[in-house]
């Protein structure tokens, strides 16, 4: 089949739209940003109206560079765990509460009490109650904004609000639903037992389908706004943390995917649903019906350098370019003269479930300058990634054949430092720079018959370059890692060595 397939990825900093052809080659792409709102410490929100406005702008820009009549289908992807509360008329009731918002720790503790503790919850969903998950946000809304909760008719994840705008349908799919904390990931359906234990109505959640299922078609009103044909199919798509890994060609066991975006996402595909012993990782339904996804998420990775860039802006009169910061970090020696940075700027999820953790530089002295501080930010973020990698290794997952993607991965300071910190080669793949938006476009192709399966679609993904670790730098980082692992328990308690 000839044609074009679109992938729309609703990220934390902006929406990205990618158009691909029948060979999965990228024809056009556009990204449009939008702001965060930080009303209280640990709170992170966005205005869903900004999402839709940016999406319309980005899709129209891509449609202008291709033949819009050739678009066969649209796939959706987006930031996971967000809470979008809608009334019966599909009106947004408040700003969306995002994945990295940590306000609902008390609600998560209460949830565990209702189901008999961690083991009881794992029996129902195979995941613990992380503060980032949607369920804690729903409970927070009920406790702290009862009038808004009373008016809430349905709760959607961010990408599924785009689906509603595009098709008029309230639907989600299994990978994004896994991140709500309300899905029984073994059975790939909502946990009615958990909903009952929490006194939440099942009607609060939308129907859930597989990632490549067609969920609706573009309405005439939406088509006029975005510049595409009315009736264009929209497929389920995926939660970004899962689909980002999948889009690196990681559909079967044996590979580890690392996404260096705002967060650091380490994920692997498995052909069965593993028991999440101790709830240390996140287990999600994969983007194919017979696949599951195991991941650990460090909440702040590339986002640490974004924060540092914004912090420097008042001194410079403008935000420094990311490339300029990368060059600045490269001026500091490996190890940043012993300066360590803890990247827990919005708390942490893995390797430590601790919404109260905070970032820090440790070891500052008169030798250190802004270059050392910048390198320490990069190294601290990636030493934290190594600790997540070790958690996955402890579960018996393959961790030495590593593929990387995400915005930070295009800068050598990140890819080389990651290879040195992990002590293993890291490979970039075709389409990796387009991330989960590329994966969403491939799912659109699978859903409309361009490829018979996700596995077949992913055969188009191939390694484009490999960064080898340098033995001398590996030795420096091994020593630094031993120091880094002592800092969290020293500052925040805990029994980690």
Order of alpha helices (4+ residues) and beta strands (2+ residues): beta-beta-beta-beta-alpha-beta-beta-beta-alpha-alpha-alpha-alpha-beta-alpha-beta-alpha-beta-beta-alpha-beta-beta-alpha-beta-alpha-beta-beta-beta-beta-alpha-alpha-beta-beta-alpha-beta-alpha-beta-alpha-alpha-beta-alpha
